[in-house]
Amino acid sequence: MNIILGIFVIIIDMRIIVLLILIFLSACSSNQDRASVINQKIVDFSQSESNSKYYLVTKVVDGDTIYVDIDGEEKAIRLIGINTPETVDPRRLVECFGKEASERAKELLLGKTVSLLTDDSQENIDKYGRLLRYAKIKDDFFYNLEIIKQGYAFEYTYKYPYKYQADFLKAQDYAKSNELGLWKPGACE
């Protein structure tokens, strides 16, 4: 009887050990899967560019939202990694430097053709139904980066870090240290 009880205890102990090993392995696997997904979400800008089409900018809402003609249909685009002061939100007053940022966006984008590039680290569409994209003008002008560098926009991270976040933060530091746009002393007084 003692031998049978001893074997039974060993079998139960082995099952517990196997179960603990499986739990440990699945936990490690989940972390690796998460890291793998994050790494897979980053898109190479130059690879995306080579497959891009160009679209006509039909409307500039403000510095971070535009409309483009995609196959005869006007689509709203929310530009990744930037935020400009509000000018058209009915719930808010026009924010300091909002008009200037909107005017600069119109100068740079309205009536131009742009390449719209995705970043797999970001969602495809925001909560308002706008496509999330980077915009590059044909002459290699990376709008999202340049509008920050010129001092018309802030770097903006929504939910997840994005591919050009470090570059956008450097551009913002450049605008601040050179007192450009909204960073100019007295610009928002």
N, C-alpha and C positions, 0 to 999 in steps of 0.2 A: 504494500500500500504506500509506504514512504517513497519507494522508487517511482511509482506512478505519479504521485503528487510532485515529486522533484522534477520529473520530465515535464509535467503540465506547467509548472512555474517557469522552467527554462523556455518552453514554447511561447508562453505569454510574454516573457522578457524579450525574446527575440522579435516578436511581433511589435512590441513597443519600440524597440531599437530601430527596426525597419521603418516603422511609421515616422519616427523622429527624423531619420535620414531623409525620407521622402519629403517631409515638410521643409527641412532645411534646403534641400536641392530645389524645391519649387520656389522658395523665397529667393534664393540666389538667381534662379532663372528669371524671375519677374524683374529683378533689378537690371539684369543684363538686357532683357527685352525692352525695358524702358529706355535704357541708354542707347540701345540700337535704334529705337524709334526716333529718339531725339537726333541722333547722328544722321539718320536717313532723311530728316526733314529739312536739312540745309541744302539749298540749291546753288549750284555754281552759276553766277551771273552771266559769264561769257557763254556757257553752254546754253542757257535759256535764251540768250540773245540771238544765237544763230538760228533758232527755230521760230523766232518771233515774227509776227506780222505787224504792220503799222496801221494805226487807227487815227482818224481825224478827231481832234478835240473840238467838240461842238459847243460846250458850255463850261465855264469855270464858276463854280458855286462860291468857293473861297480857296485859300491856299492849299488845302488838303483834300478837297473833293472836286472832281471834274466829271464831265460827261463825254463819252466818246461814241462814235458811230461804229458799231460792230455788226457787219453784214446787214446794214440798213436799219438797225435797231439802236436807239440811244440807250446806253448803259451807264449807270452811275459807278464811279470808281473812287474808292477811299484809298488814298496813298499811304503805303506802309511806312511806319517809322517816323512820321512827322505829325505835328499838330500846330495849326495856326490859330491866332486869336479869332473868336467867333464874330461873324458879321450877319448871319441870316437865321440863327436859331431863334424862333419866336418866343422861347421861354427866357431868353437872356437879352441884355442890352448889348449893343455892339461893343466889343472889347477893344482895349487899347492896342493900336497898331493893326487891328483887323482889316480896316479899309486899305491900308498900305500893302499888307500881305496879299489881299485879294487882288488888288491892282497889279502887283508884281507877278502874280500867278497868271493873270490875263495877258500881260506883256509877253511872258515866256511861253505860254501854252496855247492860248486861244487861236484856233485856225491852223495850228501846227499838227503834223502827224507824229505820233509817239508810238514807241514800242512798249507794250505792257507786259511786265514780267512778274511771275509769281515767286513766292518764297514758301517752300513746303513746310517751314516752321510755323507758318501762319495759316489761319483758316482761309478758305477760298472766298467766303462771303461773310460780311459782318451782320450784326443784329438788325440793321436797317435795310438789308438786301443789296448792299453795295459790294462790288467786286473789290477785293484787297489786292493791290498791285504796286509795283514800282513803275515809274514812267521815265523813259529815256527818249530824248529828242534825237532825230536822225544824225545830227552832227556830234554825237557822243556826249551830249549834255545830260548828266544824270540828275534829273529835276529834284528828286527827293533829297539828295545830298546837298545840292547847290542852294536850295531855298533855305536850308538850315545855315549853311556856310555864309550866306548873304545876310543873315539875321532876320529873316521874315518868318521863321518857324522854329518851334522847339523840337528837340528829339522826343519821340513818344513811343513808349513800349506799352502795348495793350496787355496781352496775357502772357505771351512767350517772347523770350529773346529772339531776335531775327538776325539774319546773316550779316547785315551791314551796321548793326547796332554800335559797334566800337567806332566805325568810321563816322557815323552820324554824331556820336558823342564828341569826337574830336572836332568835327565841323562846328558843333555848338560852342565848344571851348574857344575855337578860333574866332567865331563871331563875337563872343563875350569879350575876349581879351583885346580885340580890335574895335570894340564898341560899335558894332555894325547893327543897323536896323533897329529892332526893338531893344537891343542892348545899349544903344546910344544914350548917354546921360540926358535926361529930360524928355526922352521919347514917349514916356508913359506917365507924364505928370498932369 
